[in-house]
Amino acid sequence: MLDLKAQTEKLKTALGGRRTQASAEDPSVSEVVIRPRRGFAFGPHLSFSIDDSSIQMAAVSHIGLKKRILDIRKVYIPNDLTGRPDRANFIGEAIDEFHSEFGRRWARVSVTISGKETAFRTFFMPLLKKRELDSAVRFEAKKQVPFPLEDSAFDYRPVFKVLGGRQARYKIALHTSTRRLVEEQLELFRQKNIAISAVYLSQDVIGQLLTHLPNFDAEALSTVINITRNHSEISFYRGSNLEFFHISPVGSSLLAQQTDKGGFEGFAETLSTEIQTSLDYYAGQYPRGPADRILVYGDLAYSSELLERLNGYTGIEFERFPTELLDFVPEGKCRFAEVLPVCLPVLASAVCSARIANLLPAKDRLKQDKKKVDRLAQVALIILTLALVVGWALMKQNGAIEQNNLISLNRQVEAFKNSEAYHTYNVLKRQIANYQAYLEKTRKPPSYLNLNLKELSLLTPTTIRLFNLAYEPEKSSENFTIRGVVTSKEIPPEVLLAEYVEDLSGSPFFENVTLMKYVKRRVGDAFKIEFQIDMKGIV
């Protein structure tokens, strides 16, 4: 028998001072967690997970941030259903029954997938805009995905922003699956006219479930394992973000073939070897190494004998996933408590409100987006209708109040018209009217000289100084006479005077502008022109 515990310690010692390029710790480099956006969900959320041997189903009611488990169950597919049609009919009936019971109007339905036809990769990308980042990730995915990209369904999410070093970067988590696996799962629901909102990778959505455990830390390391019938899945997390997962061919079917106690011992040893291989690889890639305990979910989560033997072989503590500590599970009152660790993927998917990687095909996403818009339009129409009804009721109530006020005011006016005060008011009103008529007859016509002067001030440049203005309002022609002097060193004063005359002629306040006389003289190193202009003020 291999001494795996000693082998682990030896490997950790050898890796103690080594750092890979992808995980080297530089004090000048920091990683900022990019948390996925979370929405406020309302209504039931159904989740399904279908593999070769069973169907997992969960229904969770969402009211904002509050979640309540409606039902969760696991249905095993009989071994005698070897034909594909018989198997599909059995699965379809189970799905239809569950959806009929909990899939009320506007229910959201998701599917989780895992297995050998799924893959997960992480790599770094520059800080790009959304459209440019999409193209860059697609180009990188062609090199990273282990199967042809055109036959794949994939999605990604930036999980860390790396600051410092030569360039700020995103750490991208790429989730992918073969298109065949996704379409095979979706076809089971299309036959029942059930629309799927999302297809999640089981390992990814379980990471979001970790946030509901007490004392969750975004930098804490977690290791989770699921031992299925045909394989085992071990996943490593940093906070809620998946960092690496490995699928081993060792499954519980190997245990079913053993009947004696020695066979159980051999199964535990074989499984521990596979687990140790994953732990060693993770320790070599990530300098902080794996967590010191491994959480187990699935059918063997309650096998205390298996967990004890794995503890002995690896030196690491194995324990059942503590679903009873999740913040939405009522303490000591959950009737599904024993089923939760067995159906962890659908539980995680049904409570998930974060926007994580979604492997749903583009055509199905468009349909879901259209339905979402239709639902929002319906909600908006209902709200608008309620608002109009309430507004109409309030307006009708206000109208009745205003009508009563109007009647009351009319009565007060009639009472006022018959009073002595109203008679006195009419007498004063007539006197004021007579006074106003007298003032109108005696009022002098207004003078607009100030407007002409203001226009003249705005048109006169700094090189021209006016020293005399004569205004003769009785004249009907040239009633303005201005005298002034133009002084200039560089520009000929004749030019400035000509421009001044043109400006006055172009003004809507003056017309018939005529330069009557001017005299040019030399004063020191400059010339000046004394002038007289006659014009008519229109205003």
C-alpha positions in Angstrom: 0.0 0.0 0.0 1.3 3.4 -0.9 2.2 5.8 1.9 0.4 8.8 0.3 0.6 11.0 3.4 4.4 10.8 3.5 4.5 11.3 -0.3 2.4 14.5 0.0 4.7 16.0 2.7 7.7 15.2 0.5 6.2 16.9 -2.5 5.2 20.0 -0.5 8.8 20.3 0.8 10.1 20.0 -2.8 7.7 22.7 -4.0 8.3 24.9 -1.0 10.5 27.5 -2.8 9.2 27.0 -6.4 6.8 29.3 -8.2 5.4 28.8 -11.7 5.2 31.6 -14.1 1.4 31.7 -13.9 1.3 31.9 -10.1 4.5 33.7 -9.1 3.9 36.0 -6.2 5.3 39.5 -6.8 4.9 42.0 -4.0 4.2 44.8 -6.5 1.4 42.8 -8.1 -2.1 42.6 -6.5 -5.2 40.8 -7.6 -8.6 42.4 -7.1 -11.6 40.1 -7.0 -14.3 40.9 -9.6 -17.5 39.8 -8.1 -20.3 38.8 -10.5 -23.3 41.1 -10.5 -26.2 39.9 -8.5 -29.8 40.6 -9.2 -33.0 40.7 -7.2 -35.0 37.7 -8.3 -38.7 37.1 -7.7 -40.6 33.9 -8.2 -39.6 30.3 -8.3 -36.3 29.1 -9.8 -36.1 25.5 -10.9 -32.9 23.6 -11.6 -32.2 20.2 -13.1 -29.1 18.0 -13.4 -29.3 14.9 -15.5 -26.6 12.2 -15.8 -26.5 8.6 -16.8 -28.0 7.3 -13.6 -30.1 10.0 -12.0 -32.1 13.2 -12.3 -31.5 15.9 -9.7 -34.3 18.5 -9.3 -34.6 21.6 -7.0 -37.1 24.4 -6.7 -36.4 27.6 -4.7 -38.6 30.6 -4.2 -36.9 34.0 -4.5 -38.3 37.2 -3.0 -35.5 39.7 -3.4 -32.6 38.5 -1.4 -34.7 36.0 0.6 -34.7 32.4 -0.6 -36.9 29.5 0.5 -36.4 25.8 -0.6 -39.7 24.5 -2.0 -38.5 21.0 -2.9 -35.4 19.1 -3.8 -35.1 15.5 -4.9 -33.1 12.9 -6.7 -34.7 10.4 -9.0 -32.7 7.4 -10.0 -33.0 6.0 -13.5 -33.8 2.3 -13.5 -31.0 0.1 -14.9 -33.4 -1.8 -17.1 -34.1 1.3 -19.2 -31.4 0.5 -21.7 -33.1 1.9 -24.8 -32.7 5.6 -25.5 -36.4 6.3 -26.1 -37.4 4.6 -22.9 -34.8 6.5 -20.9 -35.8 9.8 -22.5 -39.5 9.2 -21.8 -38.7 8.4 -18.1 -36.6 11.6 -17.7 -39.2 13.7 -19.6 -42.0 12.5 -17.3 -40.0 13.3 -14.2 -39.2 16.7 -15.5 -42.8 17.4 -16.5 -44.1 16.3 -13.2 -41.7 18.5 -11.2 -42.2 21.5 -13.5 -46.0 21.2 -13.4 -45.9 21.2 -9.6 -43.5 24.1 -9.1 -43.0 25.8 -12.5 -45.5 28.6 -12.0 -45.8 31.6 -14.3 -42.5 33.4 -14.9 -40.5 30.5 -13.3 -36.8 30.5 -14.2 -35.4 27.1 -15.2 -31.7 26.3 -15.3 -29.6 23.2 -16.1 -26.3 22.2 -14.6 -23.8 20.0 -16.5 -20.5 18.3 -15.7 -18.4 15.4 -16.8 -15.7 14.6 -19.4 -17.4 16.8 -22.1 -16.8 19.9 -20.1 -13.6 21.9 -19.6 -12.4 24.9 -17.7 -9.4 27.2 -18.3 -7.9 30.4 -16.9 -5.7 32.8 -18.7 -4.8 36.5 -18.7 -6.0 39.3 -21.0 -5.3 43.0 -21.2 -7.9 45.4 -19.9 -10.1 45.7 -23.1 -13.6 47.0 -23.8 -16.3 44.4 -23.9 -16.5 43.8 -27.7 -12.7 43.7 -28.0 -12.4 41.4 -25.1 -15.0 39.0 -26.6 -12.9 38.8 -29.8 -9.7 38.3 -27.9 -11.2 35.6 -25.6 -12.6 33.7 -28.6 -9.2 33.7 -30.3 -7.5 32.4 -27.1 -10.3 29.8 -26.7 -9.3 28.2 -29.9 -6.0 27.4 -28.4 -7.3 26.5 -24.9 -10.4 24.4 -25.5 -9.7 20.7 -25.8 -12.3 20.2 -28.5 -13.2 22.1 -31.7 -14.5 25.5 -30.9 -17.2 25.4 -33.6 -18.6 22.3 -31.9 -18.5 23.9 -28.4 -20.6 26.1 -26.2 -18.5 28.4 -24.2 -18.7 31.5 -22.0 -16.3 33.5 -19.9 -16.1 35.9 -17.0 -13.3 38.1 -15.7 -12.7 36.9 -12.1 -9.6 39.0 -11.1 -8.1 42.3 -12.1 -4.3 42.0 -11.8 -2.7 45.4 -11.0 1.0 46.3 -11.0 3.8 44.7 -12.9 4.2 45.7 -16.6 0.5 45.9 -17.5 -2.9 45.7 -15.8 -4.7 42.6 -16.8 -7.8 40.5 -16.4 -7.7 36.9 -15.2 -10.3 35.2 -17.4 -12.2 32.1 -16.4 -13.4 30.2 -19.5 -16.1 27.6 -19.2 -16.9 25.3 -22.1 -18.7 22.2 -23.1 -19.3 20.2 -26.2 -22.4 21.4 -28.1 -23.6 17.8 -28.3 -23.9 17.6 -24.5 -25.7 20.9 -24.2 -28.1 20.2 -27.0 -28.8 16.7 -25.6 -29.8 18.2 -22.3 -31.9 21.0 -23.8 -33.8 18.6 -26.1 -35.3 16.9 -23.1 -36.9 20.2 -22.1 -37.8 21.3 -25.6 -40.0 18.2 -25.9 -42.0 19.5 -22.9 -42.0 23.1 -24.1 -40.0 24.2 -21.1 -37.7 27.2 -21.8 -34.3 27.1 -20.2 -32.8 30.3 -18.9 -29.2 29.2 -18.2 -26.8 26.2 -18.5 -24.2 26.3 -15.8 -21.1 24.3 -15.2 -21.8 22.5 -11.9 -18.3 23.2 -10.5 -18.8 26.9 -11.3 -22.2 27.4 -9.7 -21.2 25.4 -6.6 -18.5 28.1 -6.0 -21.3 30.7 -5.7 -22.9 28.5 -3.1 -19.8 28.9 -0.9 -20.7 32.5 -0.3 -23.7 31.4 1.7 -21.5 29.6 4.3 -20.7 31.4 7.6 -17.5 33.5 7.7 -17.0 33.3 4.0 -13.7 34.8 2.9 -13.1 35.9 -0.7 -9.5 34.8 -0.4 -10.1 31.5 1.4 -9.2 28.2 -0.3 -11.8 25.4 -0.6 -11.7 21.9 -2.1 -14.9 20.1 -3.0 -15.3 16.5 -4.4 -18.2 14.6 -5.9 -18.1 10.8 -6.3 -20.6 9.9 -9.0 -21.4 6.5 -10.5 -19.0 6.7 -13.4 -16.4 9.3 -12.3 -15.2 11.6 -9.5 -15.0 15.4 -9.7 -12.6 17.3 -7.5 -12.7 21.1 -7.6 -10.5 23.8 -6.1 -11.8 27.3 -5.3 -10.4 30.6 -4.2 -13.3 32.3 -2.5 -16.2 31.6 -4.8 -14.1 31.5 -8.0 -13.2 28.1 -9.5 -9.5 27.8 -10.1 -9.1 24.2 -11.3 -11.1 20.9 -11.4 -10.1 17.4 -12.4 -12.3 14.5 -13.5 -11.2 11.1 -12.5 -12.5 7.8 -14.0 -12.9 6.3 -10.5 -16.7 6.2 -9.6 -19.0 4.4 -7.2 -19.7 1.8 -9.9 -16.3 0.4 -9.1 -17.4 0.0 -5.4 -20.6 -1.8 -6.5 -18.5 -4.5 -8.2 -16.8 -5.3 -4.8 -18.6 -7.4 -2.3 -16.1 -8.0 0.5 -14.4 -5.5 2.9 -11.1 -5.8 1.0 -12.8 -4.5 -2.1 -14.0 -1.4 -0.3 -10.5 -0.9 1.0 -9.2 -1.2 -2.6 -11.7 1.3 -3.8 -10.8 3.8 -1.1 -7.1 3.4 -2.0 -7.6 3.8 -5.7 -9.8 6.9 -5.1 -7.3 8.4 -2.7 -4.5 8.0 -5.4 -6.6 10.0 -7.9 -7.3 12.6 -5.3 -3.7 12.9 -4.4 -2.7 13.3 -8.1 -5.1 16.3 -8.3 -3.8 17.8 -5.0 -0.2 17.5 -6.2 -1.0 19.1 -9.5 -2.8 22.0 -7.8 0.0 22.4 -5.3 2.5 22.7 -8.2 0.4 25.3 -10.0 -0.7 27.5 -7.2 1.8 28.5 -4.5 -0.6 28.6 -1.6 -1.5 24.9 -2.2 -4.9 23.3 -1.5 -7.1 23.7 1.6 -6.5 21.4 4.6 -10.0 19.8 4.3 -12.1 18.5 1.5 -15.9 18.9 1.4 -17.7 15.9 -0.1 -21.1 15.9 -1.7 -23.2 13.4 -3.7 -24.4 9.9 -2.8 -21.3 9.0 -0.8 -21.3 12.1 1.3 -22.9 10.1 4.1 -20.5 7.2 3.9 -18.5 7.8 7.1 -16.4 4.7 6.5 -15.2 5.9 3.1 -14.4 9.4 4.5 -12.4 7.9 7.4 -10.4 5.7 5.0 -9.7 8.7 2.7 -8.6 10.7 5.8 -6.1 7.9 6.6 -4.7 7.6 3.1 -4.2 11.3 2.3 -3.8 12.8 5.7 -6.4 15.4 4.8 -9.7 15.8 6.6 -12.7 14.7 4.5 -16.2 15.8 5.7 -19.7 16.1 4.3 -20.5 19.5 2.7 -22.1 21.5 5.6 -25.4 22.4 3.9 -27.1 22.8 7.3 -24.9 26.0 7.8 -26.0 27.7 4.6 -27.6 31.0 5.5 -30.9 30.3 3.7 -31.4 26.9 5.3 -33.6 27.2 8.4 -31.7 25.8 11.4 -33.2 22.4 12.5 -36.4 23.0 10.5 -35.5 22.0 6.9 -37.3 18.8 5.9 -34.9 18.4 3.0 -31.7 18.5 5.2 -30.6 15.0 4.3 -31.1 15.5 0.6 -29.2 18.8 0.2 -25.6 17.3 0.2 -26.7 14.7 -2.3 -28.2 17.3 -4.7 -25.7 20.1 -4.3 -25.4 21.2 -8.0 -29.1 21.9 -8.4 -29.3 23.5 -5.0 -26.5 25.8 -5.9 -28.1 26.6 -9.3 -31.6 27.2 -7.9 -30.4 29.7 -5.3 -27.9 31.4 -7.6 -28.7 35.0 -8.5 -25.2 36.0 -9.8 -24.5 36.5 -13.5 -21.9 33.8 -14.1 -20.8 31.9 -17.2 -23.8 30.7 -19.1 -23.4 27.9 -21.7 -26.9 28.4 -23.2 -26.7 28.6 -27.1 -27.0 32.1 -28.6 -30.4 31.3 -30.3 -31.9 30.2 -26.9 -30.4 33.3 -25.2 -32.2 35.5 -27.8 -35.5 33.8 -27.0 -34.9 34.3 -23.3 -34.0 37.9 -23.8 -37.2 38.4 -25.8 -39.3 36.7 -23.1 -37.6 38.8 -20.5 -38.5 42.0 -22.4 -42.0 40.7 -22.8 -42.2 40.0 -19.0 -40.9 43.5 -18.2 -43.3 45.0 -20.6 -46.2 43.1 -18.9 -45.0 44.2 -15.5 -44.7 47.8 -16.8 -48.2 47.6 -18.3 -49.6 46.3 -15.0 -47.8 49.1 -13.0 -49.0 51.7 -15.5 -52.6 50.4 -15.3 -52.5 50.6 -11.5 -51.0 54.0 -11.6 -53.7 55.2 -14.0 -56.4 53.7 -11.9 -55.0 55.3 -8.7 -54.5 58.6 -10.5 -58.0 58.5 -11.9 -59.4 57.8 -8.4 -57.3 60.6 -6.9 -58.3 63.0 -9.7 -61.9 62.2 -9.2 -61.6 62.8 -5.5 -59.8 66.0 -6.0 -62.5 67.0 -8.6 -65.2 66.5 -6.1 -63.4 68.5 -3.5 -62.8 71.4 -6.0 -66.4 71.3 -7.0 -67.5 71.7 -3.4 -65.0 74.5 -3.0 -66.3 76.2 -6.2 -69.9 76.1 -4.9 -68.8 77.5 -1.6 -66.9 80.3 -3.3 -69.9 81.2 -5.6 -72.1 81.5 -2.5 -69.5 83.8 -0.8 -69.3 85.9 -4.0 -73.1 86.3 -4.2 -73.1 87.3 -0.6 -70.3 89.8 -1.1 -72.1 91.4 -4.1 -75.1 92.2 -1.9 -73.0 93.8 0.8 -72.2 97.5 1.5 -68.5 96.8 0.9 -69.1 95.7 -2.7 -71.0 99.0 -3.4 -68.1 100.9 -2.0 -65.7 98.8 -4.1 -67.6 99.8 -7.3 -67.5 103.5 -6.4 -63.7 103.3 -5.9 -63.3 101.3 -9.1 -65.1 104.1 -11.1 -63.0 106.8 -9.5 -59.7 104.9 -10.3 -60.8 104.5 -13.9 -61.5 108.3 -14.2 -58.0 109.1 -12.8 -56.3 106.6 -15.2 -58.1 108.2 -18.2 -57.0 111.7 -17.1 -53.4 110.5 -16.7 -53.4 108.9 -20.1 -54.5 112.2 -21.7 -51.9 114.3 -19.8 -49.0 111.9 -20.4 -46.2 113.2 -22.5 -45.0 111.2 -25.5 -41.9 109.1 -24.5 -38.4 110.0 -25.6 -36.2 107.4 -27.1 -33.0 109.5 -27.1 -31.4 107.1 -24.6 -31.6 104.3 -27.2 -29.9 106.4 -29.9 -27.2 107.4 -27.5 -26.6 103.9 -26.4 -26.3 102.7 -30.0 -24.0 105.6 -30.8 -21.8 104.6 -27.8 -21.6 101.0 -28.9 -20.6 102.0 -32.5 -18.0 104.5 -31.6 -14.5 102.8 -31.4 -11.8 103.8 -28.9 -9.8 105.7 -31.6 -12.7 108.2 -32.0 -13.5 110.7 -29.4 -16.8 112.6 -29.6 -16.8 116.1 -27.9 -20.1 117.5 -29.1 -23.7 116.1 -29.9 -26.6 118.3 -30.9 -30.1 116.9 -31.1 -33.0 118.9 -32.7 -36.2 116.8 -32.3 -38.3 119.3 -34.2 -36.4 118.6 -37.5 -37.8 115.8 -39.7 -34.5 115.2 -41.5 -31.0 115.3 -40.1 -31.8 115.9 -36.4 -28.4 114.7 -35.0 -25.1 116.5 -35.4 -22.0 115.0 -33.8 -18.5 116.4 -33.7 -15.4 114.5 -32.8 -11.7 113.7 -33.5 -10.0 110.6 -34.9 -6.5 110.0 -33.7 -4.2 107.2 -35.1 -0.5 106.4 -35.4 -0.5 103.3 -37.5 -3.8 103.2 -39.5 -4.6 106.3 -41.6 -7.4 108.2 -39.7 -9.3 108.6 -43.0 -9.8 104.8 -43.0 -11.1 104.8 -39.4 -13.4 107.7 -40.1 -14.8 106.0 -43.3 -15.4 102.8 -41.3 -17.2 104.8 -38.6 -19.5 106.4 -41.2 -20.2 103.0 -42.7 -21.1 101.6 -39.3 -23.5 104.5 -38.5 -25.1 104.0 -41.9 -25.6 100.3 -41.3 -27.3 100.9 -37.9 -31.1 100.5 -37.8 -31.1 103.6 -35.5 -29.7 106.1 -38.0 -30.1 107.1 -41.7 -28.9 109.8 -44.1 -25.5 109.7 -42.4 -23.4 112.5 -44.1 -19.8 113.6 -43.4 -20.2 117.4 -43.5 -16.6 118.4 -43.0 -13.3 117.2 -41.7 -9.8 118.7 -41.1 -6.6 116.6 -40.9 -3.7 117.7 -38.8 -0.4 116.3 -37.6 0.2 116.0 -33.9 3.6 114.7 -33.0 4.1 111.4 -34.6 0.4 110.8 -35.2 -2.4 112.3 -37.4 -5.8 113.4 -36.2 -8.9 114.4 -38.1 -11.6 116.7 -36.7 -15.0 116.0 -38.2 -18.7 116.8 -38.2 -21.4 114.3 -39.1 -25.1 115.0 -39.7 -27.7 112.2 -39.6 -31.3 111.4 -38.8 -32.2 109.4 -35.7 -35.0 107.0 -36.7 -36.0 105.8 -33.2 
